[in-house]
Amino acid sequence: MARRRRRAPRDPVAERLAAFFHRNGYVRWQRRERAEEEGWGRYKKGDELRLVANTASELREIRELLEEAGFRPGRPFQKGSQFRVPVYGRDQVARFLELIGVTAEG
């Protein structure tokens, strides 16, 4: 489990993204041991951030905020009655966590 330390973001975009993340967003970390064992051909998962939207308007807002902050959101998908907005890649996940003031230690 990653330990998290928070510091307050200073800009309104970062503050709003932080609110979505702290409400029910999460990070899926790549299992490096498994990636080494199975290789890229079988285990293609990398680090991924997911923000959760409860409504279609929240989904639009999250995507706009991510783009405004310079991220490339992936294709959103629905899970139950909520929407998930993924952000892929170790660099983007690290930059997002830094933006919102969270440090994660694996």
DSSP file (Angstrom, degrees, kcal/mol; ACC not computed):
  #  RESIDUE AA STRUCTURE BP1 BP2  ACC     N-H-->O    O-->H-N    N-H-->O    O-->H-N    TCO  KAPPA ALPHA  PHI   PSI    X-CA   Y-CA   Z-CA
    1    1 A M              0   0    0      0, 0.0     2,-0.2     0, 0.0   104,-0.0   0.000 360.0 360.0 360.0 135.4    0.0    0.0    0.0
    2    2 A A        -     0   0    0    104,-0.1     2,-0.4   102,-0.1   104,-0.2  -0.564 360.0-132.9 -79.8 139.4    1.3    3.4   -0.9
    3    3 A R  E     -A  105   0A   0    102,-0.9   102,-1.1    -2,-0.2     2,-0.4  -0.758  24.0-153.8 -88.5 140.4    1.7    6.0    1.8
    4    4 A R  E     -A  104   0A   0     -2,-0.4     2,-0.4   100,-0.2   100,-0.2  -0.944  14.7-172.5-121.6 137.6    0.4    9.4    0.9
    5    5 A R  E     -A  103   0A   0     98,-1.0    98,-1.5    -2,-0.4     2,-0.4  -0.993  16.9-150.9-124.1 134.2    1.3   12.8    2.1
    6    6 A R  E     +A  102   0A   0     -2,-0.4     2,-0.3    96,-0.2    96,-0.2  -0.805  17.9 176.8-109.0 145.8   -0.8   15.8    1.0
    7    7 A R        -     0   0    0     94,-1.2    -2,-0.0    -2,-0.4     0, 0.0  -0.973  43.5 -96.4-135.7 150.7    0.0   19.4    0.5
    8    8 A A        -     0   0    0     -2,-0.3    93,-0.1     1,-0.1     7,-0.1  -0.462  34.5-127.5 -72.2 127.2   -2.5   21.9   -0.7
    9    9 A P        -     0   0    0      0, 0.0    91,-0.1     0, 0.0    -1,-0.1  -0.385  13.3-149.5 -66.0 152.5   -2.5   22.7   -4.5
   10   10 A R        +     0   0    0     -2,-0.1    90,-0.1     5,-0.0    -2,-0.0   0.689  68.6  68.1-102.1 -20.7   -2.3   26.4   -5.3
   11   11 A D  S  > S-     0   0    0      1,-0.1     4,-2.6     0, 0.0     5,-0.2  -0.772  80.5-122.4-107.0 151.9   -4.1   26.7   -8.5
   12   12 A P  H  > S+     0   0    0      0, 0.0     4,-2.2     0, 0.0     5,-0.2   0.823 111.1  51.9 -60.0 -35.2   -7.9   26.3   -9.1
   13   13 A V  H  > S+     0   0    0      2,-0.2     4,-2.5     1,-0.2     5,-0.2   0.942 112.6  45.4 -65.9 -46.2   -7.5   23.6  -11.7
   14   14 A A  H  > S+     0   0    0      1,-0.2     4,-2.6     2,-0.2    -1,-0.2   0.888 111.7  53.2 -63.6 -38.9   -5.2   21.6   -9.4
   15   15 A E  H  X S+     0   0    0     -4,-2.6     4,-2.0     2,-0.2    -1,-0.2   0.911 110.9  45.6 -62.9 -42.3   -7.6   22.1   -6.5
   16   16 A R  H  X S+     0   0    0     -4,-2.2     4,-2.0     2,-0.2    -2,-0.2   0.916 113.7  48.4 -69.8 -41.9  -10.6   20.8   -8.5
   17   17 A L  H  X S+     0   0    0     -4,-2.5     4,-2.6     1,-0.2    -2,-0.2   0.902 110.6  52.5 -62.4 -40.1   -8.6   17.8   -9.8
   18   18 A A  H  X S+     0   0    0     -4,-2.6     4,-3.0     1,-0.2     5,-0.3   0.898 106.6  53.4 -61.6 -40.4   -7.4   17.1   -6.2
   19   19 A A  H  X S+     0   0    0     -4,-2.0     4,-1.6     1,-0.2    -1,-0.2   0.923 110.6  46.0 -62.1 -44.2  -11.0   17.1   -5.0
   20   20 A F  H  X>S+     0   0    0     -4,-2.0     4,-1.8     2,-0.2     5,-0.6   0.921 114.7  48.2 -63.5 -42.9  -12.0   14.5   -7.6
   21   21 A F  H  X5S+     0   0    0     -4,-2.6     4,-2.0     1,-0.2    -2,-0.2   0.936 113.8  45.1 -64.1 -46.4   -9.0   12.4   -6.8
   22   22 A H  H  <5S+     0   0    0     -4,-3.0    -1,-0.2     1,-0.2    -2,-0.2   0.763 108.1  59.8 -71.7 -23.8   -9.5   12.5   -3.0
   23   23 A R  H  <5S-     0   0    0     -4,-1.6    -1,-0.2    -5,-0.3    -2,-0.2   0.972 140.1 -38.6 -67.8 -53.9  -13.2   11.8   -3.3
   24   24 A N  H  <5S+     0   0    0     -4,-1.8    -2,-0.2    -5,-0.1    -3,-0.2   0.207  96.0 125.4-164.3  26.3  -12.9    8.5   -5.1
   25   25 A G     << -     0   0    0     -4,-2.0     2,-0.3    -5,-0.6    26,-0.2  -0.421  33.8-176.9 -82.6 167.5  -10.0    8.5   -7.6
   26   26 A Y  E     -B   50   0B   0     24,-2.3    24,-3.0    -2,-0.1     2,-0.4  -0.987  23.6-123.6-159.9 164.2   -7.3    5.9   -7.5
   27   27 A V  E     -B   49   0B   0     -2,-0.3     2,-0.7    22,-0.2    22,-0.2  -0.946  12.1-153.6-115.6 134.8   -4.0    4.8   -9.0
   28   28 A R  E     -B   48   0B   0     20,-3.8    20,-2.3    -2,-0.4     2,-0.3  -0.941  20.2-153.8-105.6 112.9   -3.4    1.4  -10.5
   29   29 A W        -     0   0    0     -2,-0.7     2,-0.2    18,-0.2    18,-0.1  -0.639  19.0-110.8 -89.6 142.9    0.3    0.6  -10.2
   30   30 A Q        -     0   0    0     -2,-0.3     2,-1.2     1,-0.1     3,-0.1  -0.478  25.4-126.8 -66.4 137.9    2.1   -1.7  -12.6
   31   31 A R     >  -     0   0    0      1,-0.2     4,-2.3    -2,-0.2     3,-0.2  -0.764  25.4-168.4 -87.4  97.6    3.2   -4.9  -10.9
   32   32 A R  H  > S+     0   0    0     -2,-1.2     4,-2.4     1,-0.2     5,-0.2   0.848  81.4  55.3 -61.0 -37.7    6.9   -4.8  -11.9
   33   33 A E  H  > S+     0   0    0      1,-0.2     4,-2.3     2,-0.2    -1,-0.2   0.934 110.9  45.3 -61.6 -44.0    7.6   -8.3  -10.8
   34   34 A R  H  > S+     0   0    0      1,-0.2     4,-3.0     2,-0.2     5,-0.4   0.899 110.8  53.5 -65.8 -40.1    4.9   -9.7  -12.9
   35   35 A A  H  X S+     0   0    0     -4,-2.3     4,-2.0     1,-0.2    -1,-0.2   0.902 111.5  46.2 -61.6 -40.5    5.9   -7.5  -15.9
   36   36 A E  H  < S+     0   0    0     -4,-2.4    -2,-0.2    -5,-0.2    -1,-0.2   0.901 116.2  45.1 -68.1 -40.7    9.4   -8.9  -15.6
   37   37 A E  H  < S+     0   0    0     -4,-2.3    -2,-0.2    -5,-0.2    -1,-0.2   0.933 125.5  29.0 -67.8 -47.8    8.2  -12.5  -15.3
   38   38 A E  H  < S-     0   0    0     -4,-3.0     4,-0.4    -5,-0.2    -3,-0.2   0.705 100.2-141.9 -91.7 -21.6    5.6  -12.4  -18.1
   39   39 A G    >X  -     0   0    0     -4,-2.0     4,-2.4    -5,-0.4     3,-1.1   0.049  36.0 -67.7  77.4 166.4    7.1   -9.8  -20.4
   40   40 A W  T 34 S+     0   0    0      1,-0.3    -1,-0.2     2,-0.2    -4,-0.1   0.786 125.3  67.5 -64.8 -29.2    5.3   -7.2  -22.4
   41   41 A G  T 34 S+     0   0    0      1,-0.2    -1,-0.3    -3,-0.2     3,-0.1   0.793 117.0  22.1 -62.8 -27.7    3.6   -9.7  -24.7
   42   42 A R  T <4 S+     0   0    0     -3,-1.1     2,-0.6    -4,-0.4    -2,-0.2   0.725 125.6  45.7-110.9 -30.7    1.5  -11.1  -21.9
   43   43 A Y     <  +     0   0    0     -4,-2.4    -1,-0.2    -8,-0.2    -2,-0.1  -0.872  56.9 161.0-121.6  98.4    1.3   -8.3  -19.3
   44   44 A K        +     0   0    0     -2,-0.6     2,-0.3    -3,-0.1    -1,-0.1   0.323  32.1 120.0-102.1   6.8    0.6   -5.0  -20.9
   45   45 A K        +     0   0    0    -14,-0.1     2,-0.2   -16,-0.0   -14,-0.1  -0.542  34.7 174.3 -79.1 137.6   -0.6   -3.0  -17.9
   46   46 A G        -     0   0    0     -2,-0.3     2,-0.1     1,-0.1   -15,-0.1  -0.571  46.9 -53.1-121.4-171.0    1.3    0.1  -16.8
   47   47 A D        +     0   0    0     -2,-0.2    42,-2.3   -18,-0.1     2,-0.3  -0.441  62.2 180.0 -67.2 140.8    0.7    2.8  -14.2
   48   48 A E  E     -BC  28  88B   0    -20,-2.3   -20,-3.8    40,-0.2     2,-0.4  -0.991  21.9-152.7-150.5 134.6   -2.7    4.3  -14.5
   49   49 A L  E     -BC  27  87B   0     38,-2.7    38,-2.4    -2,-0.3     2,-0.4  -0.857  14.5-164.3-103.0 140.7   -4.7    7.0  -12.7
   50   50 A R  E     -BC  26  86B   0    -24,-3.0   -24,-2.3    -2,-0.4     2,-0.4  -0.987   5.6-166.5-130.6 126.2   -8.5    6.9  -12.7
   51   51 A L  E     - C   0  85B   0     34,-2.1    34,-2.8    -2,-0.4     2,-0.5  -0.873  18.8-137.8-104.7 144.1  -10.8    9.7  -11.8
   52   52 A V  E     - C   0  84B   0     -2,-0.4     2,-0.4   -32,-0.3    32,-0.2  -0.882  13.3-165.0-112.0 128.5  -14.4    8.9  -11.1
   53   53 A A  E     - C   0  83B   0     30,-2.9    30,-2.8    -2,-0.5     3,-0.0  -0.918  10.4-163.2-110.1 135.0  -17.3   10.9  -12.4
   54   54 A N  S    S+     0   0    0     -2,-0.4     2,-0.3    28,-0.2    -1,-0.1   0.684  76.9  25.8 -87.3 -20.0  -20.8   10.4  -10.9
   55   55 A T  S  > S-     0   0    0     28,-0.1     4,-2.1     1,-0.1     5,-0.1  -0.896  82.8-108.2-138.5 166.1  -22.6   12.2  -13.8
   56   56 A A  H  > S+     0   0    0     -2,-0.3     4,-2.1     1,-0.2     5,-0.1   0.852 119.8  54.3 -63.9 -34.2  -22.0   13.1  -17.4
   57   57 A S  H  > S+     0   0    0      2,-0.2     4,-2.3     1,-0.2    -1,-0.2   0.889 107.8  49.1 -69.4 -37.1  -21.4   16.7  -16.5
   58   58 A E  H  > S+     0   0    0      2,-0.2     4,-3.0     1,-0.2     5,-0.2   0.887 108.1  55.5 -64.4 -38.2  -18.7   15.7  -14.0
   59   59 A L  H  X S+     0   0    0     -4,-2.1     4,-2.3     2,-0.2    -2,-0.2   0.939 109.2  45.8 -58.9 -48.0  -17.2   13.5  -16.8
   60   60 A R  H  X S+     0   0    0     -4,-2.1     4,-2.5     1,-0.2    -1,-0.2   0.916 113.2  50.6 -60.4 -43.9  -17.0   16.6  -19.1
   61   61 A E  H  X S+     0   0    0     -4,-2.3     4,-2.7     2,-0.2    -2,-0.2   0.926 110.0  49.0 -62.2 -45.5  -15.6   18.7  -16.3
   62   62 A I  H  X S+     0   0    0     -4,-3.0     4,-2.7     1,-0.2     5,-0.2   0.933 112.3  47.9 -60.6 -46.9  -12.9   16.1  -15.4
   63   63 A R  H  X S+     0   0    0     -4,-2.3     4,-2.4    -5,-0.2    -1,-0.2   0.920 113.0  48.2 -61.9 -43.2  -11.8   15.8  -19.0
   64   64 A E  H  X S+     0   0    0     -4,-2.5     4,-2.6     2,-0.2    -2,-0.2   0.914 112.3  49.0 -63.2 -42.9  -11.6   19.5  -19.5
   65   65 A L  H  X S+     0   0    0     -4,-2.7     4,-1.9     2,-0.2    -2,-0.2   0.920 111.3  49.5 -62.6 -44.4   -9.6   20.0  -16.3
   66   66 A L  H  <>S+     0   0    0     -4,-2.7     5,-2.9     1,-0.2     4,-0.3   0.930 113.2  46.1 -60.8 -45.6   -7.2   17.3  -17.3
   67   67 A E  H ><5S+     0   0    0     -4,-2.4     3,-1.3     1,-0.2    -1,-0.2   0.898 110.6  53.0 -65.1 -39.5   -6.7   18.8  -20.7
   68   68 A E  H 3<5S+     0   0    0     -4,-2.6    -1,-0.2     1,-0.3    -2,-0.2   0.843 108.2  51.4 -63.5 -32.3   -6.3   22.3  -19.3
   69   69 A A  T 3<5S-     0   0    0     -4,-1.9    -1,-0.3    -5,-0.2    -2,-0.2   0.442 125.6-102.9 -85.1   0.2   -3.6   20.9  -16.9
   70   70 A G  T < 5S+     0   0    0     -3,-1.3     2,-0.2     1,-0.3    -3,-0.2   0.673  76.0 134.1  91.6  17.6   -1.8   19.4  -19.9
   71   71 A F      < -     0   0    0     -5,-2.9    -1,-0.3    -6,-0.2    -2,-0.1  -0.626  53.6-133.2 -97.3 159.7   -2.7   15.7  -19.5
   72   72 A R        -     0   0    0     -2,-0.2    16,-0.5    16,-0.2     2,-0.1  -0.843  25.7-154.4-110.1  91.4   -4.0   13.3  -22.2
   73   73 A P  B     -D   87   0B   0      0, 0.0    14,-0.2     0, 0.0   -10,-0.0  -0.378  12.2-130.1 -67.2 144.1   -7.0   11.6  -20.7
   74   74 A G        -     0   0    0     12,-3.8    13,-0.0     1,-0.2     0, 0.0  -0.127  45.5 -61.7 -79.3-175.8   -7.8    8.2  -22.1
   75   75 A R        -     0   0    0     10,-0.1    -1,-0.2     1,-0.1     9,-0.1  -0.551  59.3-124.9 -70.9 124.5  -11.2    7.0  -23.3
   76   76 A P        -     0   0    0      0, 0.0     2,-0.3     0, 0.0     9,-0.2  -0.330  28.5-166.8 -68.6 153.0  -13.7    7.2  -20.5
   77   77 A F  E     -E   84   0B   0      7,-2.0     7,-3.5     2,-0.0     2,-0.4  -0.967  18.5-117.2-139.5 157.8  -15.6    4.0  -19.6
   78   78 A Q  E     -E   83   0B   0     -2,-0.3     2,-0.4     5,-0.2     5,-0.2  -0.766  23.2-179.0 -98.5 138.0  -18.7    3.3  -17.5
   79   79 A K  E >   -E   82   0B   0      3,-2.7     3,-1.8    -2,-0.4     2,-0.3  -0.939  68.4 -42.9-134.8 111.1  -18.6    1.0  -14.5
   80   80 A G  T 3  S-     0   0    0     -2,-0.4    -2,-0.0     1,-0.2     0, 0.0  -0.535 122.7 -27.0  65.3-130.5  -21.9    0.6  -12.8
   81   81 A S  T 3  S+     0   0    0     -2,-0.3    -1,-0.2    -3,-0.1     2,-0.2   0.290 126.3  79.7 -98.0   9.7  -23.6    4.0  -12.7
   82   82 A Q  E <  S- E   0  79B   0     -3,-1.8    -3,-2.7   -26,-0.0     2,-0.4  -0.717  70.7-130.5-114.5 165.4  -20.3    5.9  -12.7
   83   83 A F  E     -CE  53  78B   0    -30,-2.8   -30,-2.9    -5,-0.2     2,-0.4  -0.910  13.6-150.5-113.2 142.9  -17.7    6.9  -15.3
   84   84 A R  E     -CE  52  77B   0     -7,-3.5    -7,-2.0    -2,-0.4   -32,-0.2  -0.942   3.0-161.9-112.6 134.9  -14.0    6.4  -15.1
   85   85 A V  E     -C   51   0B   0    -34,-2.8   -34,-2.1    -2,-0.4     2,-0.2  -0.947  16.6-155.6-115.0 108.9  -11.5    8.7  -16.8
   86   86 A P  E     -C   50   0B   0      0, 0.0   -12,-3.8     0, 0.0     2,-0.4  -0.544  13.4-165.1 -86.7 151.4   -8.1    7.0  -17.1
   87   87 A V  E     -CD  49  73B   0    -38,-2.4   -38,-2.7   -14,-0.2     2,-0.3  -0.976  21.8-152.5-129.5 117.5   -4.7    8.8  -17.5
   88   88 A Y  E     +C   48   0B   0    -16,-0.5     4,-0.2    -2,-0.4   -40,-0.2  -0.634  43.1  51.7 -99.2 148.0   -2.1    6.4  -18.6
   89   89 A G  S  > S-     0   0    0    -42,-2.3     4,-2.6    -2,-0.3     5,-0.2   0.263  71.5-106.8 108.2 136.7    1.7    6.3  -18.1
   90   90 A R  H  > S+     0   0    0      1,-0.2     4,-2.5     2,-0.2     5,-0.2   0.895 117.9  50.5 -57.0 -43.9    4.1    6.5  -15.3
   91   91 A D  H  > S+     0   0    0      1,-0.2     4,-2.4     2,-0.2    -1,-0.2   0.919 112.4  45.5 -64.1 -44.1    5.2   10.0  -16.1
   92   92 A Q  H  > S+     0   0    0     -4,-0.2     4,-2.5     2,-0.2    -1,-0.2   0.901 113.2  50.0 -67.3 -39.9    1.7   11.4  -16.3
   93   93 A V  H  X S+     0   0    0     -4,-2.6     4,-2.6     2,-0.2     5,-0.2   0.943 113.0  46.6 -62.7 -46.8    0.6    9.6  -13.1
   94   94 A A  H  X S+     0   0    0     -4,-2.5     4,-2.2    -5,-0.2    -2,-0.2   0.906 113.4  48.7 -61.8 -42.5    3.7   11.0  -11.3
   95   95 A R  H  X S+     0   0    0     -4,-2.4     4,-2.5    -5,-0.2    -1,-0.2   0.890 111.4  50.4 -65.8 -39.2    3.1   14.5  -12.7
   96   96 A F  H  X S+     0   0    0     -4,-2.5     4,-2.2     2,-0.2    -2,-0.2   0.949 110.7  48.0 -63.2 -48.8   -0.6   14.4  -11.7
   97   97 A L  H  X>S+     0   0    0     -4,-2.6     5,-3.1     1,-0.2     4,-0.5   0.886 112.9  49.0 -61.2 -38.4    0.2   13.3   -8.1
   98   98 A E  H ><5S+     0   0    0     -4,-2.2     3,-0.9    -5,-0.2    -1,-0.2   0.919 108.7  54.2 -64.9 -43.2    2.8   16.1   -7.9
   99   99 A L  H 3<5S+     0   0    0     -4,-2.5    -2,-0.2     1,-0.3    -1,-0.2   0.889 112.9  41.7 -57.8 -41.7    0.3   18.6   -9.2
  100  100 A I  H 3<5S-     0   0    0     -4,-2.2   -93,-0.3     2,-0.1    -1,-0.3   0.458 118.8-108.8 -91.0   0.9   -2.3   17.8   -6.6
  101  101 A G  T <<5S+     0   0    0     -3,-0.9   -94,-1.2    -4,-0.5     2,-0.5   0.772  72.8 132.1  84.9  25.8    0.2   17.6   -3.8
  102  102 A V  E   < -A    6   0A   0     -5,-3.1     2,-0.5   -96,-0.2    -1,-0.3  -0.941  36.9-163.7-112.6 130.1    0.3   13.8   -3.2
  103  103 A T  E     -A    5   0A   0    -98,-1.5   -98,-1.0    -2,-0.5     2,-0.4  -0.951   9.7-163.1-109.4 134.0    3.5   11.9   -2.9
  104  104 A A  E     -A    4   0A   0     -2,-0.5     2,-0.5  -100,-0.2  -100,-0.2  -0.949   6.9-163.7-119.0 134.3    3.2    8.1   -3.2
  105  105 A E  E      A    3   0A   0   -102,-1.1  -102,-0.9    -2,-0.4    -2,-0.0  -0.974 360.0 360.0-117.5 124.3    5.8    5.6   -2.1
  106  106 A G              0   0    0     -2,-0.5    -1,-0.1  -104,-0.2  -104,-0.1   0.481 360.0 360.0 -76.2 360.0    5.4    2.2   -3.5
